Amino acid sequence: MALERTGNGYLVNPNIWSEEVMFEMAKEDGIELTKSMVDQITTAREYFAENSSVPPIRTFAKIMHIDKKELFKEWLTGPMKPITKYGGMPQPTGCV
């Protein structure tokens, strides 16, 4: 399945998002999503659906009941970018 993605790896058409698409995107990027990562993506999608925005990292860490530092360790990078990318959400702006 060839997914049309932006230069930053986000879906050109977020309406095609599904769990299958999420796993395919991660595979294309050489990332193996853990159950914890999938739970985070699902929670971020729920937040986005309710608020029409990506949660700030502090808010998200509180929602997930996890220390912000643990999120950075798990994702090996700023966590909100891959979470939103694999979750079919818009790319976050600012400090996330």
C-alpha positions as CSV (number, residue, x, y, z in Angstrom):
1,M,0.0,0.0,0.0
2,A,1.6,3.3,-1.1
3,L,0.5,6.0,1.2
4,E,0.5,9.6,-0.1
5,R,2.4,11.6,2.6
6,T,3.8,15.1,3.0
7,G,7.5,15.9,3.1
8,N,7.2,15.5,6.9
9,G,5.6,12.1,6.7
10,Y,2.0,13.1,7.5
11,L,-0.9,11.8,5.5
12,V,-1.9,14.1,2.6
13,N,-5.5,12.9,3.2
14,P,-6.1,12.3,6.9
15,N,-9.5,10.9,6.1
16,I,-8.0,7.6,5.0
17,W,-6.5,7.0,8.5
18,S,-7.2,3.6,10.0
19,E,-5.2,1.3,12.4
20,E,-3.9,-0.5,9.3
21,V,-2.7,2.8,7.8
22,M,-1.1,3.7,11.2
23,F,0.9,0.4,11.3
24,E,1.9,0.8,7.6
25,M,3.2,4.3,8.1
26,A,5.2,3.2,11.1
27,K,6.6,0.2,9.2
28,E,7.6,2.5,6.3
29,D,9.5,4.7,8.8
30,G,11.2,1.7,10.5
31,I,9.2,2.1,13.7
32,E,7.6,-0.8,15.6
33,L,4.6,0.5,17.5
34,T,4.2,-1.0,21.0
35,K,0.8,-1.4,22.7
36,S,1.7,1.6,24.8
37,M,2.4,3.7,21.7
38,V,-0.9,2.6,20.1
39,D,-2.8,3.5,23.3
40,Q,-1.2,7.0,23.2
41,I,-2.1,7.5,19.5
42,T,-5.7,6.4,20.2
43,T,-5.9,8.7,23.2
44,A,-4.5,11.6,21.2
45,R,-7.1,11.0,18.4
46,E,-9.9,11.1,21.0
47,Y,-8.6,14.4,22.4
48,F,-8.3,15.8,18.9
49,A,-11.9,14.7,18.0
50,E,-13.2,16.4,21.2
51,N,-11.0,19.6,21.0
52,S,-10.1,20.0,17.3
53,S,-6.5,20.4,18.4
54,V,-3.5,18.3,19.3
55,P,-2.9,18.1,23.1
56,P,0.1,20.0,24.4
57,I,2.7,17.6,25.8
58,R,2.0,18.5,29.5
59,T,-1.7,18.0,29.1
60,F,-1.1,14.7,27.2
61,A,1.3,13.4,29.8
62,K,-1.4,14.1,32.5
63,I,-4.1,12.4,30.4
64,M,-1.9,9.3,30.0
65,H,-0.8,9.3,33.7
66,I,2.8,9.1,32.5
67,D,5.8,11.3,33.2
68,K,6.7,13.5,30.2
69,K,10.3,12.2,30.3
70,E,9.0,8.7,29.8
71,L,7.1,9.7,26.7
72,F,10.4,11.2,25.3
73,K,12.2,7.9,26.2
74,E,9.6,5.8,24.6
75,W,9.4,7.7,21.3
76,L,13.2,8.6,21.2
77,T,12.1,12.1,20.1
78,G,9.5,14.7,20.9
79,P,6.5,12.4,21.3
80,M,3.7,14.5,19.9
81,K,5.0,14.6,16.3
82,P,5.1,10.8,15.8
83,I,1.9,10.4,17.8
84,T,0.1,12.9,15.6
85,K,1.7,11.6,12.4
86,Y,0.8,8.0,13.0
87,G,-2.6,9.1,14.3
88,G,-3.6,10.9,11.1
89,M,-3.8,14.2,12.8
90,P,-2.3,17.6,11.7
91,Q,1.3,18.3,12.4
92,P,1.6,20.1,15.7
93,T,3.0,23.6,15.8
94,G,5.0,25.3,18.6
95,C,6.4,23.5,21.6
96,V,4.9,20.1,21.8
